[in-house]
Structure formats: structure tokens, C-alpha cells
Amino acid sequence: MKCSIAIALITTVLVFHPAANAEPAAAISIKRLTLESVLAIGKAAIDHCREQGVSIGVVIVDRGGRVQLALRDTVAADLTLRIAEQKAYTALSFNVPGSELGRRAASPLGWLDGLMMLAGSLPVHAGGEIYGAIGVSGAPSGIIDEDCAQVGLEAVLDELELG
């Protein structure tokens, strides 16, 4: 008896709940990083690497993979921006830090133009959303690049999580 009542109650809720009968939305809202946020990320990453005596390039791509910010420290090589962009795009595409892509680099995916499966990049996640990715290049190792990217991301992460 109790089971029948519970089933009837659940069925009623499901049938008459507004969300169950709602039409799919014609559009969705997409959160984006503000100019102020990407500047804070980039500056914090550069400052952290400078503290270690390293000049880097930083690129932040939006969730569509388009460059939203590109910063190169004064004496960082020009090439750092191209590498950082490819690292960021790759982290976004696979939704993982570049340091986790080593195995895939040996696969056919590793030969695709525009991908760089190396340490030095992070997807930008907050509050269950993906905003894009950050790529860093110029340090003697990708691990240092990725550490600088992490420090950059941490400059705004709390604000993004709350926002």
C-alpha cells in the first residue's frame, strides 16, 4: 500500500512538474572571463615566473578556443606566444592540464596542427563551468610553465567560484 502511494506521488510530481513539460531553451547563457580577469591571470603568471628569474609568454583562450589575452614579458622570445596559444588550445580541447597529455602526444592526435601536448597549460574551470584555458611558455621546463599558469589562475579562482 505504501509503495503504491509513493509511486503515485512520484508519478504525479513528474507529470505535473513544470520542468518535465518545459520546452527546450532556444538559447543558453555562456559565462565568459572579463578583461579584468584575464589581465589578472596573465599578470600573476608573469610575476610568478619573474620571481624565479624566468621570462614567459601567456595566452588565455576563451571556451571557443579564440585568443582573449596574449602577454609576453619584456625579454621573452617571440615564439613563446605561439607555443602558449597552442598549449592553451590543447588544454581546452582535451579539458585537462597539458602535463596529463604526454601519452596522447605519441598517438595520431599528437600530429594534428595547432595542438601542443606539453606541460604548461590548464583549463580554466570554476563553479562547474569551463571558461577557457591558459597556456604558458618560456620557462626551462613545462612544469615551471604550468606552475606559473596555476598561480595566474589562482589570482581569480575564488572570485570565479563565487560569481
Secondary structure, DSSP 4 states (H G I P E B T S, - for coil): -HHHHHHHHHHHHHHH-HHHHPPPPS--------HHHHHHHHHHHHHHHHHTT---EEEEEETTS-EEEEEE-TTS-THHHHHHHHHHHHHHHHTS-GGG-HHHHTSGGGGSTT---SSSEEEEEETTEEEEEEEEE-SSSHHHHHHHHHHHHHHHHHHHHH-
